Amino acid sequence: MSFVVPKETYSGKVYEVSIGTDKVASFGGENMLPFLSFEGTAKNRPLIAFEIQDIPPDDWPDTVKKVYEGVSANPVEWAKYCQDKLGAKAIALRLLGTHPDRLDRSPDEAAKIASDVLAALNVPLIILGSNHVDKDAAVLCAVAMAVKDKNCIIGKAQEENHKTIAAAAMANNLKLIAMSNLDINLSKQLNILITQMGFDKEKLITDPMCSALGYGLDYTYSVMERIRLAALTQNDVTMQQPLLGDIGMYVWKVKETQALEADLPMLGALEDRAVAWEAVTATAFMIAGAELLIMRHPKAVEALEKLIDELM
């Protein structure tokens, strides 16, 4: 008697999001759990965006910082390097210089930087604030006007500033990231609040927050998994947005990606260990349901792309 693979059927489907104007990239659109192709259809593979900043990454570990030596002082050059030399399919520009504790750059300065980076690229652009609730509201409004109708993603909208940022994204025909703090109910509530403003639910990306391997990954994984199960098995339209895994900013601040081999000899060579830490973290969240991932080290991206090839 031959073995018959048991199959689940799902009533829901994840919305497909397409970004970019020259080279368009799409993610989401599946009606199955990640990579279970015998149960449904996945229109798109997960999309990986290379992270860059508007200021030099002085707080990044040398393992990843040295990859971008010579270009990281200029966000336009950095973005083009990722696109032309590293083969990036999308770029995520983090406007960290706007944070009041950094350079406290003005919204107009941020808009100029975002506009210049966009003009230099033909791959899609994701534009992120500094995660300062008040400053992001002003910065992302200016940025949204500067990239109007360019099919970018802006974010992150949070409960405290979602009205301002969502209105700016809606007025300028952009996609939007909605971020909540590791709670499925908060995530659902924020999606509802934004869509009740009239924002198109199919232009929204959910960021339930992220974590690194060994630093709360299991909890974050379970939140993502519950969101994806609600979308597919319960046909919950407030949970059917693609999921974001903002991997790099969490991975590259933990000790395992920074500690010297002399300090942690049992963990092996520093670069191999650090790259693996990012790749494994990204793999976990991709399996949990993340369709959009933001990463830093090109070797980690390469490893994940190879895994996606095998799983697809």
Order of alpha helices (4+ residues) and beta strands (2+ residues): beta-beta-beta-alpha-alpha-beta-alpha-beta-alpha-beta-alpha-beta-alpha-beta-alpha-beta-alpha-alpha-beta-alpha
